[in-house]
Amino acid sequence: MKKILTLLLFSGSLCSVSAQSFIQAYQNRANLVTQSNITGLLQEFGNLGVKTTGSAANTDALNWLKNKYIALGYTNSQITEDTFTFASSTSKNLIITKTGTVYPNTYVIICGHYDTINGPGVSDNGSGTSILLEAARILKNIPTEYSIKFIHFSGEEQGLLGSTHYVNNVVFQNNIRQFDIRLVINIDQVGGQLGNVNNNIKCESDQGGQVATNNALSQTFTNQLAVCTSLYSPLQTTLSNAFSSDYVPFENKGDIITGFYETTRSYNEHSPNDTFVNVDPVYVFNVGKAAVGALQHFAVASTQNLSTSETSSSELYQIEIYPNPAKDVLNLKLPKDAKDFSVSVSDASGRTIFGVENQKSIDISSLTEGVYIANINLRNQTVSRKFVVKK
């Protein structure tokens, strides 16, 4: 995350919204970001503890992320890891690839780091991590012309170690570029401070890159990011310079970068105060809507209205579990025509404990007291619901 405030270039809502057309299908998908999902993900991320690069908690967070993508229906062939060394230990970046329909070898990268220091890092950067997961869930089955890579970097807090390793060893091999990148969108520390007026988000552009063309192109894409934010979320925007976060190694190799960062700074980063109780989940929810709208714009998602599968996806968010807290039995409330569904139950760290199929009443008598997640898969879509076991 950033160590100092960025230099502001312009404040307020952009007046150039008309330069980009509003697309109803993009709004419909942005509206699929749910407050309950964002809140649950932030809480789960916080429960994983201090995720210092190379630590056991850092590995737990990586496994938690992998399990989330598997539950969303991403296949092993879409999920890759990039291992690097730090202080005689190893850590890993996690990369999830969604292939485009027209330009499969050109990528829009949306990224954020999952490592933390001195605290659980719910804002820095559980907020960005949660938004990536929501975007990946919503856009999983949506055709996009450009391929998308959802990347969770480790080692950011020690000096962009994970993103630097990825750029130098995956994007480039022996100094030869392996694939083209249309844009890198970085999301870092967008949790805000609970109690602040969090109605504005910084949209960051490259104004000091190593390649002369970076500045102008980054400014163009960042202007578009700000417009998308105004179109698909209730947030206002502030244009700002990029600074020390995971887009910098890409910038230094000539790639175009942009990103989100909280406008009213919380100052909880790098401290034990960066916990769930101090972040503003509504702010993260609104940034999530902006991110989903912008990602569709940059990856050129289908502009068709909601398909049958997407409509079904919307219905999934009506799924309820009860009672909560539960003791011996957990019940599901599903759409009336629901069939051929499965449920996997995992603990707070993301470790799968057991799974069942086509059971609306689930025996949980073997579970000890604690917090658990029920991942319900229906119609090739997955939603997660948190529940508490209390004996």
N, C-alpha and C positions, 0 to 999 in steps of 0.2 A: 504494500500500500504506500501512499505518498507520505513523505517525511515532512514536507512543507506545503503551504498553500500554493495553488497555482495562480498565475497572473490572469486576472479577468480581462476579457477583451470586450464583452458586450453583455448587458443584462436585460432581462425581460423576455416576454413572449416574442417570437419571431413574427413579423408581419407578412412573411413571404409564403404562408401556407398554401396559397393558390398555385405556387410553382409546382407542387406535387398534388396529384389528384387523390381525393379520399376514395378508398376502395372498401366497400361494405364487407366483403369476405375477409379482408384483413382485420377489420374491426371485430367481426364475429369471433375470429380466432383469438384476438387479443382479449376479448371478453371471457374466454375460457380459462384465463388465469384466475385462480380462486384464492380468496383470502385464507380459507382453511388450509389449503395445500401449502401456501407460503408460510403461514404461521407454524404449521406442523414441521416443515423442513427446517425452519430457523431453530425451533426447539430441539429437534433431533441433532442438528449440527452442534448446538451448544452442549448437549449432553455427552458428546464425544470428548469433551475436555480440551486441554491445551495441546494442539496438534503440531508441535514443533517438528520441523523437517527431520526425518530419520527416526523419530520416536515411535513407540508402539501405538500411541493414539493417532499419529499421522497415518500409519498403516491401517488402523481401524477405520479411519475416515475414507481412505482409498477403497477399502472393501465395501463400506457403506455405499459409496457412490456407484461402484460396479453393480452391486445388488439392486440399486435403484434403476439403473438402465436395463438390466436384465428383466426386472419386473415390468418395465415399460414396453418390453417386447423387442428391444434391440438385441441382435444376434452376436455371438462370439466373434464373427468375422467383422463386425462393425466396431468392436471394442478392442483397442490396443493400448499398450503401456509403453512408456519411454522411461527407462531407468537411468539414474545418474547418481554420482557419489557425493556425499557431503559429510565431512568430519569423520571419516572412516566408517560411515554407515551409508545405506542406500535409501533413496526415495524414488517415487515414480510420478510421472505425469500420466493422466488418463485422457485418452482421445477417443471420441465417438464420432463416426463418420456416417453421414447421410448423403447418398449419391444423387447428384443432379441429373435432370432429364436431357438437358441441352448441352451444358458445359461440365461434364462429369469430372474433368481434370483441372477445373478452376474452382477455388474454394473461398467461401466466406467463413472466416473463423470467428467464433464468439467464445471468449475465454474469461477465466477468473481463477484466482488461486484459492486453494483449500487449506494451506498451512497457516498456522497462527503462532504467535509468541506471547508469553506472559499472561494469556487468558484464552477463553474459548473462542474469541474472535467471531462473534455472531454477526457483527456488522462487517468486520475486516477479516475474512471475507465470506462469512456464511450467507450474507445478503446476495452477493454475486453468484455464489454456488447454488442457492435456491432458485434464482431466476434462470440459470442455465438449465436446471432440471425441469422447471415448468415449461420453458421454451421447447426443450427436447420432447417432452410429453405431448405437447399440443401439435407440434409440426411433424411428428413421426411419420404420419401417413399422408402428409400434404406434399404434392409434387412441387419441386423448386427447380428452376432452370440451372442454377449453380449448386454445386455440392456444398454442404455445410459440415464443418468440424466443430463440435462442442468439446472444448479442451479445459480440463481442470489441472492447473499447474501447482506443483509443490516448489518449495525453495524460494518463493518470492521474497519472504521476509529476510532472507540471508543475502539478498542482492540479486534477485531475478535469476537464480541458478537454474531452475527447471525450465523456464522459457528460453533462456540462453542455450541450454543444452539441446532443447528441441529444435530451435532454429538452426544451430550449427551442425546437428547430427541427423536430423530428419528432413527438415525443409531443404537443407543443403547437405550434401555428402561430398567430401573432397573438394569443397568450394563450388560444387556444381548444383544448381537448383534442381530439385526433384519434382516440384509441382508449382503451379501458378496460384497466387493468392489475390483475390479481388480486393479484399478488405479484411482487416482485423478489428473486431469490436471487443474492447476490454471492459469488464464490469468489476469495479473494485470499490468497496466501502460505500454502499448506498443504503445503509441501514438507518441513518439519521439518529437523532436523540429524541427519545420519547418526551413529549412536552414541548418540543420546538415546533414552529410553524414550518412544516416540511412540504412545501408546495412547488419547489423549484429543483431542477436537476442540472448539474453541469454536463455539458457536451464538450468533449475534449478533442482538440486537433493538434497535429504536429506542426509546430512552428520553429523547430530547430533540428530537423533531421539531417542525416548524413548525405542524403541525395537531394539535389536542388528541387526536383519535381515533387518531392513529398509534401512540401508546405501547401502549395496551391491545391493539389488533389485531396489532401487530407482536409483542408478547409472546406472544399466542395462537399465531400462526403459527410463532414460534421454538420454542415448546414442542413443536409438532407436528414441526418439523424435528429436534429432539433425539430425539423418540420414534422417528421414521423411522430415524435414525442407529442407535439401539439395536436396532431390528427387523432392519435389512438390512445391517449391518456389525458388525465386532467392536469398534468404537470405543466408549469412554465419552464423555460429553459434559460440557461446562462452559458454563453460560449467561453471556453477557457483553454489554456495551453495544456498539452499532455505533460506528464512528469513521470516520476520513477515508478512504473508498474510494468506488467508483463507484455505490453505492446512495444516497449522500447527495443528489445532485440530484433523484432520484426522491422521496426522503423529504421534501425541501423543497417539493415540489409536492403532497404529500398522499398519495403512494402508500405501500403497506405494504411493508416491507423485512425481510429476514433475510439471514443469510450464514454462511459458514465461514471460520475463521482458525485457524492452528496454535496449540495451547495452550502447549506448551513452545517458546518463541520461539528461532529459530535465530540471529538477529542477523547473518545474512549479507546481508540486503537492502541494496540501494544500494551494493554493494561488488563488487570483482573476485572475491570469494569465493563469490558466488552462482552456483555452477557445478554441473554434474551430480554431481561426485564428493562434494559436500557435502550433497546432499539425500538423503532416505530414500524411495526409490521405493515401498517397501511401504506406507508411510504414505499416499502419494498414491493408491495403489491402493485402500486401505481407505476413504479419503475419497470416492473415485470411486464405490464401491459405495453409500455413504451417499447421495451426490448423486443417483444413478440411482433409488434407492428413493424418496427424497423428491420428486424431480421427478414421478414417476408419481403419487404421492399428491396433490400440489398441482394437477397438470394433469388428474387423474382419468383415468388410463390404463385400458384394458381389463383386466378381471380374469380373462379367460379364460386357461386353461392354454396352454402353448406351442403355437402353431400350427405347421403344416407348414413355413412359411417361417422361423419362428424356430428350429425344430429344425434346419433346413438351415443357418441362421446359426451355430448352435452347432457344427455339423460343420466350418464353415469354419476354426475356430481350430485344427483339427488339420492344416491345410495347412503343409507344410514346404518349404524351399528348400535345395538342396545342390549342390555343395559350398560351404562358406562358411568362409574366403575362396574365391572363384572366380577363374578366369583367362579362359577363352574361352567356356565354356558354363555356364549356370545351369539346373538341373533343378528341376521342381516335383513334389511328392508331394501328390496331390489325393484326395478321396473317390472310391471306386471308380466311382460312377455319375456322376461329374462330366463335363459336356459344355457346349458353348457358353459358354466362359469367355474372358476377356481379361486381358491383363497390360500395365500401363504401367510403365515404369521412369523414375524421377526422381532427380535429384541431391539432395544434402543440403539444398539451399535450397528444394526442392519443385518445381523446374523440370522439366517432363516432357521426356524425351530421345527416347523412342520407345515404341511400343506394338505388341503382337502379339496374335493371336487363336488360341485352340485349339492352342497350342504348349506342350508340357510340357518341351521342351528349347529354351532360348532362347540364341541367339547373342549374346554380349556382348563379342566380340573387339574391337569398336570402342571400348569404354569404356577410359578411362585409369584408373590406380590411384586408389582413393578409396572413399568410402562412398556407397551408393546405396539406393534404396527400390524394392521391387517391389510394386506395388498390384494385387492379384489380385481381379477381379470375377467372381463366380459366383452365380447365382440372385438377381441384383439386390442382392447384398451384397458389400461390399469389405473385404478385410483387407490390411494392409501388413506386409511383412517386410523388414528391413534386411539388406543383404549388403555384403561388402567385395570389391572387385576388387584382386587382387594379381598382378602380372605376374611 
